[in-house]
Amino acid sequence: MTALAELRAARRSKVFPVATAVLGLYLINALLASTAGDVMAVKLVGHLNLGLGLALLQCGTTLAACRWYARYAGTTLDPLVERARAGLGFRGEER
């Protein structure tokens, strides 16, 4: 397997499922907000209703996914990129 194919496989195997989960949560939240207003208005605690709770959960999962990707890219993808660059003879930016 070439370094470029290895990089693609490493990206697809981990990044796509996480991105799909975060986008799925967003779509579920948007769908519930547009179709189930009564459900989203259910009070949870004090002034916090289900709609606001799901929106806060979405922000938290998005932040967690971004932090995870930054760590994953630094530890796994960056070394693969360097190997792919070395295999292609790329030395850096030449302008």
One Martini backbone bead per residue (centre of mass of N, CA, C, O) as a GRO file, in nm:
protein
   95
    1MET     BB    1   0.096   0.037   0.023
    2THR     BB    2   0.073   0.348  -0.010
    3ALA     BB    3   0.092   0.644   0.153
    4LEU     BB    4  -0.167   0.766   0.031
    5ALA     BB    5  -0.356   0.524   0.086
    6GLU     BB    6  -0.308   0.522   0.393
    7LEU     BB    7  -0.419   0.804   0.443
    8ARG     BB    8  -0.706   0.758   0.337
    9ALA     BB    9  -0.776   0.521   0.527
   10ALA     BB   10  -0.733   0.673   0.797
   11ARG     BB   11  -0.950   0.887   0.740
   12ARG     BB   12  -1.201   0.708   0.680
   13SER     BB   13  -1.212   0.522   0.943
   14LYS     BB   14  -1.258   0.785   1.148
   15VAL     BB   15  -1.375   1.060   1.036
   16PHE     BB   16  -1.646   0.992   0.898
   17PRO     BB   17  -1.809   0.881   1.144
   18VAL     BB   18  -1.789   1.138   1.317
   19ALA     BB   19  -1.914   1.334   1.112
   20THR     BB   20  -2.182   1.180   1.085
   21ALA     BB   21  -2.273   1.205   1.380
   22VAL     BB   22  -2.279   1.515   1.397
   23LEU     BB   23  -2.473   1.560   1.157
   24GLY     BB   24  -2.702   1.384   1.266
   25LEU     BB   25  -2.759   1.553   1.517
   26TYR     BB   26  -2.829   1.809   1.364
   27LEU     BB   27  -3.068   1.694   1.198
   28ILE     BB   28  -3.240   1.605   1.436
   29ASN     BB   29  -3.263   1.884   1.563
   30ALA     BB   30  -3.392   2.026   1.317
   31LEU     BB   31  -3.635   1.837   1.285
   32LEU     BB   32  -3.756   1.877   1.568
   33ALA     BB   33  -3.783   2.189   1.552
   34SER     BB   34  -3.983   2.180   1.292
   35THR     BB   35  -4.201   1.937   1.402
   36ALA     BB   36  -4.154   1.932   1.747
   37GLY     BB   37  -4.236   2.178   1.945
   38ASP     BB   38  -4.359   2.041   2.199
   39VAL     BB   39  -4.112   1.868   2.269
   40MET     BB   40  -3.898   2.105   2.282
   41ALA     BB   41  -4.073   2.252   2.531
   42VAL     BB   42  -3.977   2.075   2.740
   43LYS     BB   43  -3.906   2.078   3.065
   44LEU     BB   44  -3.626   2.023   3.269
   45VAL     BB   45  -3.467   2.291   3.402
   46GLY     BB   46  -3.622   2.546   3.456
   47HIS     BB   47  -3.534   2.715   3.154
   48LEU     BB   48  -3.470   2.431   3.048
   49ASN     BB   49  -3.512   2.283   2.749
   50LEU     BB   50  -3.489   2.045   2.511
   51GLY     BB   51  -3.384   2.225   2.281
   52LEU     BB   52  -3.149   2.354   2.440
   53GLY     BB   53  -3.017   2.089   2.527
   54LEU     BB   54  -2.956   1.987   2.236
   55ALA     BB   55  -2.786   2.231   2.152
   56LEU     BB   56  -2.568   2.191   2.370
   57LEU     BB   57  -2.494   1.904   2.284
   58GLN     BB   58  -2.401   1.984   2.001
   59CYS     BB   59  -2.171   2.167   2.089
   60GLY     BB   60  -2.017   1.952   2.250
   61THR     BB   61  -1.974   1.746   2.016
   62THR     BB   62  -1.825   1.937   1.828
   63LEU     BB   63  -1.590   2.000   2.017
   64ALA     BB   64  -1.500   1.706   2.059
   65ALA     BB   65  -1.444   1.647   1.758
   66CYS     BB   66  -1.228   1.866   1.717
   67ARG     BB   67  -1.030   1.768   1.934
   68TRP     BB   68  -0.995   1.484   1.824
   69TYR     BB   69  -0.888   1.561   1.542
   70ALA     BB   70  -0.637   1.713   1.630
   71ARG     BB   71  -0.507   1.468   1.765
   72TYR     BB   72  -0.524   1.265   1.527
   73ALA     BB   73  -0.365   1.433   1.323
   74GLY     BB   74  -0.100   1.460   1.492
   75THR     BB   75  -0.051   1.138   1.542
   76THR     BB   76  -0.144   1.007   1.246
   77LEU     BB   77  -0.154   1.194   0.984
   78ASP     BB   78   0.114   1.353   0.977
   79PRO     BB   79   0.311   1.114   0.930
   80LEU     BB   80   0.173   1.030   0.661
   81VAL     BB   81   0.225   1.292   0.511
   82GLU     BB   82   0.533   1.285   0.527
   83ARG     BB   83   0.563   1.019   0.371
   84ALA     BB   84   0.420   1.115   0.113
   85ARG     BB   85   0.609   1.352   0.053
   86ALA     BB   86   0.869   1.187   0.033
   87GLY     BB   87   0.763   1.003  -0.205
   88LEU     BB   88   0.719   1.273  -0.398
   89GLY     BB   89   0.949   1.499  -0.340
   90PHE     BB   90   0.861   1.697  -0.120
   91ARG     BB   91   1.006   1.997   0.045
   92GLY     BB   92   0.806   2.241   0.004
   93GLU     BB   93   0.764   2.563  -0.029
   94GLU     BB   94   0.752   2.697  -0.371
   95ARG     BB   95   0.758   3.056  -0.480
   0.00000   0.00000   0.00000
